[in-house]
Amino acid sequence: MSDLLAIVDCTHTVEELLVEIVRGHADRVTLLVEEEDSTADWQTDDSPRGRVLRERVNALLAAIEARTGAVIVGLVASREQLRGWRFDRIVGGAAPLVAW
């Protein structure tokens, strides 16, 4: 089994991130949605920006399942929620994920 962490942020398009995920040949994928404004709760934000982000995440989830056959393990909103998790590969994101 191969576990992959995909970091969704403003640095990659959905298609660019999907190409990296496909290349990773993961069996299981966890999405980390990182926002520039860490005070905003994108899951409940009803602003145009919040709606666009949710649509982007939903499109990515559907594309991952359709194009890779991988199982979506989870969707997290902060790196803190990943404390103790291990991944075989990390894709996306502007900064490297620090191991804890």
Biopython code that builds the backbone (N, CA, C, O; Angstrom):
import numpy as np
from Bio.PDB.StructureBuilder import StructureBuilder

atoms = [
    (1, "MET", "N", (0.840, -1.186, 0.000)),
    (1, "MET", "CA", (0.000, 0.000, 0.000)),
    (1, "MET", "C", (0.880, 1.242, 0.000)),
    (1, "MET", "O", (1.893, 1.305, 0.696)),
    (2, "SER", "N", (0.479, 2.211, -0.780)),
    (2, "SER", "CA", (1.212, 3.463, -0.891)),
    (2, "SER", "C", (0.316, 4.613, -0.434)),
    (2, "SER", "O", (-0.796, 4.780, -0.933)),
    (3, "ASP", "N", (0.811, 5.399, 0.514)),
    (3, "ASP", "CA", (0.069, 6.538, 1.041)),
    (3, "ASP", "C", (0.677, 7.831, 0.529)),
    (3, "ASP", "O", (1.892, 8.022, 0.590)),
    (4, "LEU", "N", (-0.171, 8.717, 0.023)),
    (4, "LEU", "CA", (0.279, 9.978, -0.553)),
    (4, "LEU", "C", (-0.455, 11.131, 0.115)),
    (4, "LEU", "O", (-1.660, 11.059, 0.354)),
    (5, "LEU", "N", (0.282, 12.189, 0.412)),
    (5, "LEU", "CA", (-0.313, 13.424, 0.908)),
    (5, "LEU", "C", (-0.281, 14.429, -0.227)),
    (5, "LEU", "O", (0.785, 14.714, -0.773)),
    (6, "ALA", "N", (-1.430, 14.967, -0.587)),
    (6, "ALA", "CA", (-1.529, 16.000, -1.611)),
    (6, "ALA", "C", (-1.875, 17.311, -0.921)),
    (6, "ALA", "O", (-2.895, 17.414, -0.240)),
    (7, "ILE", "N", (-1.021, 18.308, -1.104)),
    (7, "ILE", "CA", (-1.225, 19.609, -0.470)),
    (7, "ILE", "C", (-1.895, 20.533, -1.482)),
    (7, "ILE", "O", (-1.332, 20.847, -2.531)),
    (8, "VAL", "N", (-3.101, 20.957, -1.147)),
    (8, "VAL", "CA", (-3.874, 21.852, -2.003)),
    (8, "VAL", "C", (-3.670, 23.267, -1.485)),
    (8, "VAL", "O", (-4.032, 23.584, -0.352)),
    (9, "ASP", "N", (-3.088, 24.113, -2.326)),
    (9, "ASP", "CA", (-2.912, 25.518, -1.978)),
    (9, "ASP", "C", (-2.977, 26.325, -3.261)),
    (9, "ASP", "O", (-3.387, 25.808, -4.300)),
    (10, "CYS", "N", (-2.581, 27.568, -3.200)),
    (10, "CYS", "CA", (-2.718, 28.438, -4.368)),
    (10, "CYS", "C", (-1.570, 28.293, -5.367)),
    (10, "CYS", "O", (-1.572, 28.981, -6.388)),
    (11, "THR", "N", (-0.593, 27.426, -5.110)),
    (11, "THR", "CA", (0.565, 27.342, -5.986)),
    (11, "THR", "C", (0.383, 26.404, -7.172)),
    (11, "THR", "O", (1.136, 26.501, -8.142)),
    (12, "HIS", "N", (-0.585, 25.506, -7.127)),
    (12, "HIS", "CA", (-0.799, 24.556, -8.218)),
    (12, "HIS", "C", (-2.260, 24.571, -8.663)),
    (12, "HIS", "O", (-3.163, 24.791, -7.855)),
    (13, "THR", "N", (-2.480, 24.337, -9.949)),
    (13, "THR", "CA", (-3.848, 24.159, -10.432)),
    (13, "THR", "C", (-4.281, 22.743, -10.095)),
    (13, "THR", "O", (-3.457, 21.903, -9.735)),
    (14, "VAL", "N", (-5.577, 22.480, -10.213)),
    (14, "VAL", "CA", (-6.099, 21.135, -9.971)),
    (14, "VAL", "C", (-5.419, 20.146, -10.915)),
    (14, "VAL", "O", (-5.027, 19.057, -10.496)),
    (15, "GLU", "N", (-5.281, 20.519, -12.178)),
    (15, "GLU", "CA", (-4.690, 19.607, -13.161)),
    (15, "GLU", "C", (-3.219, 19.318, -12.849)),
    (15, "GLU", "O", (-2.777, 18.176, -12.971)),
    (16, "GLU", "N", (-2.460, 20.342, -12.449)),
    (16, "GLU", "CA", (-1.055, 20.129, -12.091)),
    (16, "GLU", "C", (-0.926, 19.189, -10.895)),
    (16, "GLU", "O", (-0.080, 18.295, -10.885)),
    (17, "LEU", "N", (-1.756, 19.396, -9.907)),
    (17, "LEU", "CA", (-1.725, 18.548, -8.725)),
    (17, "LEU", "C", (-2.148, 17.127, -9.074)),
    (17, "LEU", "O", (-1.562, 16.161, -8.584)),
    (18, "LEU", "N", (-3.156, 17.001, -9.914)),
    (18, "LEU", "CA", (-3.629, 15.681, -10.316)),
    (18, "LEU", "C", (-2.544, 14.912, -11.066)),
    (18, "LEU", "O", (-2.391, 13.709, -10.856)),
    (19, "VAL", "N", (-1.796, 15.577, -11.929)),
    (19, "VAL", "CA", (-0.695, 14.928, -12.657)),
    (19, "VAL", "C", (0.322, 14.367, -11.667)),
    (19, "VAL", "O", (0.799, 13.245, -11.838)),
    (20, "GLU", "N", (0.657, 15.136, -10.639)),
    (20, "GLU", "CA", (1.600, 14.664, -9.623)),
    (20, "GLU", "C", (1.039, 13.477, -8.843)),
    (20, "GLU", "O", (1.772, 12.544, -8.514)),
    (21, "ILE", "N", (-0.254, 13.514, -8.550)),
    (21, "ILE", "CA", (-0.887, 12.414, -7.813)),
    (21, "ILE", "C", (-0.888, 11.147, -8.659)),
    (21, "ILE", "O", (-0.580, 10.066, -8.156)),
    (22, "VAL", "N", (-1.231, 11.268, -9.930)),
    (22, "VAL", "CA", (-1.228, 10.118, -10.840)),
    (22, "VAL", "C", (0.180, 9.535, -10.919)),
    (22, "VAL", "O", (0.352, 8.317, -10.878)),
    (23, "ARG", "N", (1.173, 10.391, -11.031)),
    (23, "ARG", "CA", (2.571, 9.957, -11.116)),
    (23, "ARG", "C", (3.005, 9.214, -9.853)),
    (23, "ARG", "O", (3.888, 8.358, -9.908)),
    (24, "GLY", "N", (2.385, 9.539, -8.715)),
    (24, "GLY", "CA", (2.752, 8.923, -7.443)),
    (24, "GLY", "C", (2.235, 7.506, -7.256)),
    (24, "GLY", "O", (2.684, 6.813, -6.343)),
    (25, "HIS", "N", (1.303, 7.053, -8.094)),
    (25, "HIS", "CA", (0.761, 5.683, -8.032)),
    (25, "HIS", "C", (0.307, 5.302, -6.621)),
    (25, "HIS", "O", (0.610, 4.206, -6.148)),
    (26, "ALA", "N", (-0.402, 6.178, -5.963)),
    (26, "ALA", "CA", (-0.831, 5.925, -4.583)),
    (26, "ALA", "C", (-2.072, 5.046, -4.537)),
    (26, "ALA", "O", (-2.919, 5.074, -5.430)),
    (27, "ASP", "N", (-2.149, 4.273, -3.476)),
    (27, "ASP", "CA", (-3.357, 3.498, -3.199)),
    (27, "ASP", "C", (-4.315, 4.298, -2.332)),
    (27, "ASP", "O", (-5.534, 4.150, -2.420)),
    (28, "ARG", "N", (-3.727, 5.160, -1.480)),
    (28, "ARG", "CA", (-4.522, 5.987, -0.576)),
    (28, "ARG", "C", (-4.006, 7.411, -0.631)),
    (28, "ARG", "O", (-2.797, 7.644, -0.654)),
    (29, "VAL", "N", (-4.940, 8.377, -0.654)),
    (29, "VAL", "CA", (-4.584, 9.793, -0.746)),
    (29, "VAL", "C", (-5.257, 10.562, 0.378)),
    (29, "VAL", "O", (-6.446, 10.387, 0.643)),
    (30, "THR", "N", (-4.487, 11.412, 1.032)),
    (30, "THR", "CA", (-5.003, 12.354, 2.020)),
    (30, "THR", "C", (-4.781, 13.747, 1.460)),
    (30, "THR", "O", (-3.697, 14.050, 0.961)),
    (31, "LEU", "N", (-5.798, 14.601, 1.539)),
    (31, "LEU", "CA", (-5.679, 15.974, 1.061)),
    (31, "LEU", "C", (-5.510, 16.915, 2.240)),
    (31, "LEU", "O", (-6.269, 16.863, 3.208)),
    (32, "LEU", "N", (-4.505, 17.777, 2.148)),
    (32, "LEU", "CA", (-4.294, 18.848, 3.112)),
    (32, "LEU", "C", (-4.605, 20.150, 2.386)),
    (32, "LEU", "O", (-3.913, 20.513, 1.434)),
    (33, "VAL", "N", (-5.636, 20.848, 2.828)),
    (33, "VAL", "CA", (-6.029, 22.106, 2.202)),
    (33, "VAL", "C", (-5.429, 23.236, 3.015)),
    (33, "VAL", "O", (-5.869, 23.518, 4.129)),
    (34, "GLU", "N", (-4.415, 23.885, 2.443)),
    (34, "GLU", "CA", (-3.734, 24.984, 3.121)),
    (34, "GLU", "C", (-4.156, 26.290, 2.490)),
    (34, "GLU", "O", (-4.048, 26.475, 1.278)),
    (35, "GLU", "N", (-4.628, 27.176, 3.308)),
    (35, "GLU", "CA", (-5.069, 28.501, 2.856)),
    (35, "GLU", "C", (-4.110, 29.553, 3.362)),
    (35, "GLU", "O", (-3.547, 29.417, 4.448)),
    (36, "GLU", "N", (-3.920, 30.608, 2.576)),
    (36, "GLU", "CA", (-3.070, 31.728, 2.991)),
    (36, "GLU", "C", (-3.607, 32.361, 4.268)),
    (36, "GLU", "O", (-2.841, 32.691, 5.174)),
    (37, "ASP", "N", (-4.920, 32.529, 4.336)),
    (37, "ASP", "CA", (-5.566, 33.134, 5.500)),
    (37, "ASP", "C", (-5.965, 32.018, 6.455)),
    (37, "ASP", "O", (-7.046, 31.442, 6.328)),
    (38, "SER", "N", (-5.100, 31.715, 7.401)),
    (38, "SER", "CA", (-5.341, 30.594, 8.305)),
    (38, "SER", "C", (-6.489, 30.861, 9.272)),
    (38, "SER", "O", (-6.936, 29.940, 9.954)),
    (39, "THR", "N", (-6.980, 32.109, 9.347)),
    (39, "THR", "CA", (-8.096, 32.403, 10.239)),
    (39, "THR", "C", (-9.432, 32.058, 9.597)),
    (39, "THR", "O", (-10.428, 31.886, 10.298)),
    (40, "ALA", "N", (-9.464, 31.957, 8.284)),
    (40, "ALA", "CA", (-10.715, 31.646, 7.588)),
    (40, "ALA", "C", (-10.970, 30.146, 7.619)),
    (40, "ALA", "O", (-10.048, 29.352, 7.433)),
    (41, "ASP", "N", (-12.200, 29.764, 7.849)),
    (41, "ASP", "CA", (-12.598, 28.362, 7.818)),
    (41, "ASP", "C", (-13.211, 28.101, 6.447)),
    (41, "ASP", "O", (-14.398, 28.350, 6.240)),
    (42, "TRP", "N", (-12.420, 27.608, 5.523)),
    (42, "TRP", "CA", (-12.859, 27.441, 4.144)),
    (42, "TRP", "C", (-14.036, 26.485, 4.022)),
    (42, "TRP", "O", (-14.781, 26.550, 3.045)),
    (43, "GLN", "N", (-14.214, 25.611, 4.985)),
    (43, "GLN", "CA", (-15.305, 24.630, 4.920)),
    (43, "GLN", "C", (-16.672, 25.283, 5.129)),
    (43, "GLN", "O", (-17.682, 24.782, 4.634)),
    (44, "THR", "N", (-16.704, 26.392, 5.857)),
    (44, "THR", "CA", (-17.979, 27.065, 6.116)),
    (44, "THR", "C", (-18.014, 28.487, 5.584)),
    (44, "THR", "O", (-19.014, 29.187, 5.738)),
    (45, "ASP", "N", (-16.930, 28.914, 4.961)),
    (45, "ASP", "CA", (-16.843, 30.266, 4.410)),
    (45, "ASP", "C", (-17.782, 30.388, 3.213)),
    (45, "ASP", "O", (-17.603, 29.695, 2.211)),
    (46, "ASP", "N", (-18.780, 31.261, 3.311)),
    (46, "ASP", "CA", (-19.763, 31.417, 2.241)),
    (46, "ASP", "C", (-19.410, 32.550, 1.279)),
    (46, "ASP", "O", (-20.226, 32.938, 0.443)),
    (47, "SER", "N", (-18.198, 33.074, 1.401)),
    (47, "SER", "CA", (-17.767, 34.122, 0.474)),
    (47, "SER", "C", (-17.463, 33.482, -0.885)),
    (47, "SER", "O", (-17.327, 32.262, -0.977)),
    (48, "PRO", "N", (-17.356, 34.292, -1.932)),
    (48, "PRO", "CA", (-16.992, 33.731, -3.239)),
    (48, "PRO", "C", (-15.685, 32.930, -3.190)),
    (48, "PRO", "O", (-15.565, 31.887, -3.832)),
    (49, "ARG", "N", (-14.711, 33.426, -2.426)),
    (49, "ARG", "CA", (-13.435, 32.720, -2.305)),
    (49, "ARG", "C", (-13.613, 31.337, -1.659)),
    (49, "ARG", "O", (-13.021, 30.358, -2.113)),
    (50, "GLY", "N", (-14.421, 31.264, -0.611)),
    (50, "GLY", "CA", (-14.684, 29.993, 0.061)),
    (50, "GLY", "C", (-15.401, 29.007, -0.849)),
    (50, "GLY", "O", (-15.086, 27.817, -0.865)),
    (51, "ARG", "N", (-16.370, 29.514, -1.607)),
    (51, "ARG", "CA", (-17.103, 28.635, -2.535)),
    (51, "ARG", "C", (-16.188, 28.108, -3.636)),
    (51, "ARG", "O", (-16.263, 26.936, -4.005)),
    (52, "VAL", "N", (-15.326, 28.976, -4.157)),
    (52, "VAL", "CA", (-14.393, 28.556, -5.209)),
    (52, "VAL", "C", (-13.443, 27.479, -4.677)),
    (52, "VAL", "O", (-13.172, 26.499, -5.370)),
    (53, "LEU", "N", (-12.944, 27.652, -3.473)),
    (53, "LEU", "CA", (-12.038, 26.664, -2.899)),
    (53, "LEU", "C", (-12.742, 25.326, -2.705)),
    (53, "LEU", "O", (-12.173, 24.280, -3.020)),
    (54, "ARG", "N", (-13.972, 25.343, -2.190)),
    (54, "ARG", "CA", (-14.715, 24.093, -2.016)),
    (54, "ARG", "C", (-14.964, 23.409, -3.356)),
    (54, "ARG", "O", (-14.854, 22.188, -3.461)),
    (55, "GLU", "N", (-15.295, 24.186, -4.374)),
    (55, "GLU", "CA", (-15.497, 23.606, -5.706)),
    (55, "GLU", "C", (-14.206, 22.987, -6.229)),
    (55, "GLU", "O", (-14.225, 21.918, -6.840)),
    (56, "ARG", "N", (-13.098, 23.654, -5.991)),
    (56, "ARG", "CA", (-11.793, 23.146, -6.423)),
    (56, "ARG", "C", (-11.460, 21.829, -5.726)),
    (56, "ARG", "O", (-10.998, 20.884, -6.366)),
    (57, "VAL", "N", (-11.694, 21.769, -4.416)),
    (57, "VAL", "CA", (-11.423, 20.547, -3.657)),
    (57, "VAL", "C", (-12.343, 19.423, -4.133)),
    (57, "VAL", "O", (-11.894, 18.292, -4.316)),
    (58, "ASN", "N", (-13.620, 19.724, -4.333)),
    (58, "ASN", "CA", (-14.554, 18.698, -4.810)),
    (58, "ASN", "C", (-14.154, 18.169, -6.180)),
    (58, "ASN", "O", (-14.225, 16.965, -6.426)),
    (59, "ALA", "N", (-13.737, 19.057, -7.069)),
    (59, "ALA", "CA", (-13.294, 18.628, -8.403)),
    (59, "ALA", "C", (-12.057, 17.737, -8.295)),
    (59, "ALA", "O", (-11.941, 16.738, -9.005)),
    (60, "LEU", "N", (-11.147, 18.099, -7.415)),
    (60, "LEU", "CA", (-9.937, 17.303, -7.234)),
    (60, "LEU", "C", (-10.264, 15.929, -6.660)),
    (60, "LEU", "O", (-9.718, 14.924, -7.115)),
    (61, "LEU", "N", (-11.145, 15.876, -5.670)),
    (61, "LEU", "CA", (-11.536, 14.590, -5.096)),
    (61, "LEU", "C", (-12.125, 13.665, -6.159)),
    (61, "LEU", "O", (-11.756, 12.494, -6.246)),
    (62, "ALA", "N", (-13.038, 14.196, -6.961)),
    (62, "ALA", "CA", (-13.660, 13.393, -8.013)),
    (62, "ALA", "C", (-12.632, 12.938, -9.042)),
    (62, "ALA", "O", (-12.666, 11.791, -9.490)),
    (63, "ALA", "N", (-11.722, 13.826, -9.416)),
    (63, "ALA", "CA", (-10.709, 13.484, -10.418)),
    (63, "ALA", "C", (-9.730, 12.439, -9.887)),
    (63, "ALA", "O", (-9.320, 11.549, -10.632)),
    (64, "ILE", "N", (-9.353, 12.531, -8.627)),
    (64, "ILE", "CA", (-8.443, 11.546, -8.037)),
    (64, "ILE", "C", (-9.076, 10.163, -8.104)),
    (64, "ILE", "O", (-8.443, 9.202, -8.542)),
    (65, "GLU", "N", (-10.322, 10.068, -7.669)),
    (65, "GLU", "CA", (-10.999, 8.775, -7.676)),
    (65, "GLU", "C", (-11.160, 8.231, -9.096)),
    (65, "GLU", "O", (-10.972, 7.038, -9.335)),
    (66, "ALA", "N", (-11.509, 9.116, -10.038)),
    (66, "ALA", "CA", (-11.753, 8.676, -11.412)),
    (66, "ALA", "C", (-10.463, 8.290, -12.138)),
    (66, "ALA", "O", (-10.444, 7.300, -12.870)),
    (67, "ARG", "N", (-9.393, 9.048, -11.948)),
    (67, "ARG", "CA", (-8.181, 8.831, -12.737)),
    (67, "ARG", "C", (-7.133, 7.950, -12.085)),
    (67, "ARG", "O", (-6.245, 7.442, -12.769)),
    (68, "THR", "N", (-7.216, 7.760, -10.781)),
    (68, "THR", "CA", (-6.182, 6.961, -10.126)),
    (68, "THR", "C", (-6.711, 5.676, -9.506)),
    (68, "THR", "O", (-5.960, 4.713, -9.350)),
    (69, "GLY", "N", (-7.975, 5.647, -9.155)),
    (69, "GLY", "CA", (-8.517, 4.495, -8.461)),
    (69, "GLY", "C", (-8.116, 4.465, -6.993)),
    (69, "GLY", "O", (-8.462, 3.526, -6.277)),
    (70, "ALA", "N", (-7.391, 5.478, -6.539)),
    (70, "ALA", "CA", (-6.968, 5.541, -5.142)),
    (70, "ALA", "C", (-8.161, 5.868, -4.245)),
    (70, "ALA", "O", (-9.135, 6.487, -4.674)),
    (71, "VAL", "N", (-8.058, 5.444, -3.022)),
    (71, "VAL", "CA", (-9.068, 5.732, -2.018)),
    (71, "VAL", "C", (-8.694, 7.042, -1.337)),
    (71, "VAL", "O", (-7.538, 7.239, -0.961)),
    (72, "ILE", "N", (-9.661, 7.934, -1.177)),
    (72, "ILE", "CA", (-9.440, 9.176, -0.439)),
    (72, "ILE", "C", (-9.572, 8.845, 1.045)),
    (72, "ILE", "O", (-10.655, 8.501, 1.520)),
    (73, "VAL", "N", (-8.468, 8.951, 1.767)),
    (73, "VAL", "CA", (-8.450, 8.589, 3.181)),
    (73, "VAL", "C", (-9.017, 9.695, 4.042)),
    (73, "VAL", "O", (-9.739, 9.434, 5.004)),
    (74, "GLY", "N", (-8.691, 10.941, 3.698)),
    (74, "GLY", "CA", (-9.156, 12.037, 4.522)),
    (74, "GLY", "C", (-8.897, 13.380, 3.899)),
    (74, "GLY", "O", (-8.185, 13.514, 2.904)),
    (75, "LEU", "N", (-9.499, 14.371, 4.518)),
    (75, "LEU", "CA", (-9.385, 15.762, 4.107)),
    (75, "LEU", "C", (-9.110, 16.556, 5.374)),
    (75, "LEU", "O", (-9.941, 16.584, 6.282)),
    (76, "VAL", "N", (-7.942, 17.205, 5.443)),
    (76, "VAL", "CA", (-7.568, 17.942, 6.642)),
    (76, "VAL", "C", (-7.294, 19.397, 6.303)),
    (76, "VAL", "O", (-6.980, 19.736, 5.161)),
    (77, "ALA", "N", (-7.417, 20.252, 7.311)),
    (77, "ALA", "CA", (-7.285, 21.694, 7.097)),
    (77, "ALA", "C", (-6.013, 22.280, 7.690)),
    (77, "ALA", "O", (-5.741, 23.466, 7.501)),
    (78, "SER", "N", (-5.227, 21.477, 8.402)),
    (78, "SER", "CA", (-3.980, 22.009, 8.957)),
    (78, "SER", "C", (-2.960, 20.884, 9.112)),
    (78, "SER", "O", (-3.307, 19.711, 9.253)),
    (79, "ARG", "N", (-1.710, 21.281, 9.081)),
    (79, "ARG", "CA", (-0.629, 20.304, 9.256)),
    (79, "ARG", "C", (-0.662, 19.688, 10.655)),
    (79, "ARG", "O", (-0.224, 18.556, 10.861)),
    (80, "GLU", "N", (-1.183, 20.445, 11.597)),
    (80, "GLU", "CA", (-1.283, 19.956, 12.974)),
    (80, "GLU", "C", (-2.120, 18.671, 13.046)),
    (80, "GLU", "O", (-1.846, 17.799, 13.870)),
    (81, "GLN", "N", (-3.116, 18.558, 12.204)),
    (81, "GLN", "CA", (-3.964, 17.365, 12.187)),
    (81, "GLN", "C", (-3.222, 16.129, 11.677)),
    (81, "GLN", "O", (-3.713, 15.011, 11.827)),
    (82, "LEU", "N", (-2.058, 16.316, 11.084)),
    (82, "LEU", "CA", (-1.290, 15.203, 10.528)),
    (82, "LEU", "C", (-0.178, 14.728, 11.455)),
    (82, "LEU", "O", (0.628, 13.876, 11.082)),
    (83, "ARG", "N", (-0.139, 15.271, 12.643)),
    (83, "ARG", "CA", (0.902, 14.891, 13.596)),
    (83, "ARG", "C", (0.882, 13.369, 13.797)),
    (83, "ARG", "O", (-0.145, 12.790, 14.154)),
    (84, "GLY", "N", (2.037, 12.736, 13.560)),
    (84, "GLY", "CA", (2.164, 11.291, 13.730)),
    (84, "GLY", "C", (1.850, 10.484, 12.478)),
    (84, "GLY", "O", (2.096, 9.278, 12.458)),
    (85, "TRP", "N", (1.323, 11.099, 11.449)),
    (85, "TRP", "CA", (1.031, 10.390, 10.200)),
    (85, "TRP", "C", (2.305, 10.255, 9.390)),
    (85, "TRP", "O", (3.210, 11.082, 9.505)),
    (86, "ARG", "N", (2.378, 9.228, 8.581)),
    (86, "ARG", "CA", (3.519, 9.024, 7.686)),
    (86, "ARG", "C", (2.994, 8.805, 6.271)),
    (86, "ARG", "O", (1.975, 8.146, 6.061)),
    (87, "PHE", "N", (3.713, 9.373, 5.310)),
    (87, "PHE", "CA", (3.322, 9.254, 3.910)),
    (87, "PHE", "C", (4.515, 8.777, 3.097)),
    (87, "PHE", "O", (5.661, 9.123, 3.387)),
    (88, "ASP", "N", (4.233, 7.984, 2.081)),
    (88, "ASP", "CA", (5.285, 7.511, 1.196)),
    (88, "ASP", "C", (5.720, 8.604, 0.227)),
    (88, "ASP", "O", (6.856, 8.621, -0.248)),
    (89, "ARG", "N", (4.795, 9.512, -0.054)),
    (89, "ARG", "CA", (5.099, 10.594, -0.990)),
    (89, "ARG", "C", (4.229, 11.804, -0.645)),
    (89, "ARG", "O", (3.091, 11.661, -0.198)),
    (90, "ILE", "N", (4.791, 13.004, -0.862)),
    (90, "ILE", "CA", (4.065, 14.250, -0.653)),
    (90, "ILE", "C", (4.149, 15.049, -1.940)),
    (90, "ILE", "O", (5.236, 15.244, -2.484)),
    (91, "VAL", "N", (2.997, 15.515, -2.431)),
    (91, "VAL", "CA", (2.967, 16.313, -3.656)),
    (91, "VAL", "C", (2.225, 17.620, -3.391)),
    (91, "VAL", "O", (1.382, 17.708, -2.498)),
    (92, "GLY", "N", (2.562, 18.639, -4.195)),
    (92, "GLY", "CA", (1.919, 19.938, -4.055)),
    (92, "GLY", "C", (2.524, 20.733, -2.919)),
    (92, "GLY", "O", (3.441, 20.281, -2.234)),
    (93, "GLY", "N", (1.990, 21.926, -2.737)),
    (93, "GLY", "CA", (2.464, 22.790, -1.665)),
    (93, "GLY", "C", (3.721, 23.538, -2.029)),
    (93, "GLY", "O", (4.542, 23.056, -2.810)),
    (94, "ALA", "N", (3.868, 24.712, -1.463)),
    (94, "ALA", "CA", (5.020, 25.553, -1.767)),
    (94, "ALA", "C", (6.212, 25.235, -0.865)),
    (94, "ALA", "O", (7.363, 25.335, -1.291)),
    (95, "ALA", "N", (5.934, 24.855, 0.373)),
    (95, "ALA", "CA", (7.002, 24.595, 1.333)),
    (95, "ALA", "C", (7.017, 23.118, 1.699)),
    (95, "ALA", "O", (5.962, 22.485, 1.729)),
    (96, "PRO", "N", (8.180, 22.560, 1.975)),
    (96, "PRO", "CA", (8.240, 21.158, 2.366)),
    (96, "PRO", "C", (7.527, 20.932, 3.687)),
    (96, "PRO", "O", (7.548, 21.786, 4.572)),
    (97, "LEU", "N", (6.900, 19.782, 3.809)),
    (97, "LEU", "CA", (6.222, 19.408, 5.041)),
    (97, "LEU", "C", (7.258, 18.935, 6.045)),
    (97, "LEU", "O", (8.080, 18.074, 5.734)),
    (98, "VAL", "N", (7.222, 19.477, 7.210)),
    (98, "VAL", "CA", (8.192, 19.134, 8.251)),
    (98, "VAL", "C", (7.727, 17.852, 8.956)),
    (98, "VAL", "O", (6.568, 17.746, 9.358)),
    (99, "ALA", "N", (8.619, 16.902, 9.100)),
    (99, "ALA", "CA", (8.296, 15.669, 9.819)),
    (99, "ALA", "C", (8.330, 15.948, 11.317)),
    (99, "ALA", "O", (9.208, 16.656, 11.810)),
    (100, "TRP", "N", (7.374, 15.390, 12.021)),
    (100, "TRP", "CA", (7.318, 15.602, 13.470)),
    (100, "TRP", "C", (7.837, 14.409, 14.207)),
    (100, "TRP", "O", (7.866, 14.408, 15.438)),
]
sb = StructureBuilder()
sb.init_structure("model")
sb.init_model(0)
sb.init_chain("A")
sb.init_seg("    ")
for serial, (resi, resn, name, xyz) in enumerate(atoms, 1):
    if name == "N":
        sb.init_residue(resn, " ", resi, " ")
    sb.init_atom(name, np.array(xyz, "f"), 0.0, 1.0, " ", f" {name:<3s}", serial, name[0])
structure = sb.get_structure()
